């Protein structure tokens, strides 16, 4: 699943470690989500959205919705 996580994180000048701490996950997990190697669970996706103050749909793009 594609996402805007890296862009959103960079806009805030957060490192992967900073975001990982905010989400209570490992830095490696943040990296895997950013690169599309791992899709977060629904609870983690909600936590990510809340951290950025956005809706899940504003961060994650379903492969079926890509053009």
C-alpha positions in Angstrom: 0.0 0.0 0.0 1.4 3.4 -1.0 1.5 6.1 1.6 2.6 9.7 2.2 4.3 8.9 5.5 7.8 9.9 4.5 6.7 13.2 3.1 4.5 14.0 6.1 7.4 13.1 8.4 9.9 15.3 6.5 7.5 18.3 6.5 7.7 18.2 10.3 11.5 17.5 10.4 11.0 14.3 12.2 13.4 11.4 11.9 12.1 7.9 11.6 13.1 7.4 15.2 11.1 10.4 16.3 8.0 9.0 14.6 8.7 5.5 15.9 8.8 6.9 19.4 5.5 8.8 18.9 3.9 5.6 17.6 5.5 3.2 20.1 7.0 1.1 17.3 10.5 0.4 16.1 12.4 2.7 13.7 12.6 -0.4 11.4 8.8 -0.6 11.4 8.5 3.0 10.3 11.0 2.4 7.5 9.1 -0.7 6.4 5.8 1.2 6.3 7.3 4.1 4.4 8.9 1.8 1.8 5.7 -0.2 1.4 7.2 -3.5 2.6 4.8 -3.6 5.5 1.2 -2.5 5.8 0.3 -1.3 9.3 -2.5 -2.8 11.3 -5.7 -0.8 11.4 -5.1 0.3 15.0 -1.6 1.5 14.0 -2.9 3.2 10.9 -5.4 5.1 13.1 -2.6 6.0 15.5 -0.5 7.3 12.5 -3.4 9.4 11.3 -4.0 10.8 14.7 -0.3 11.7 15.1 -0.5 13.7 11.9 -4.0 15.1 12.5 -5.2 13.6 9.2 -7.7 11.0 8.0 -6.3 7.6 7.2 -7.3 8.1 3.6 -5.1 11.2 3.4 -2.0 9.2 4.3 -2.6 5.7 2.8 -3.7 5.0 -0.8 -5.3 1.7 -1.6 -3.7 -0.1 -4.5 -7.2 -0.3 -6.1 -7.5 3.5 -6.0 -4.2 4.3 -7.7 -4.3 5.7 -11.2 
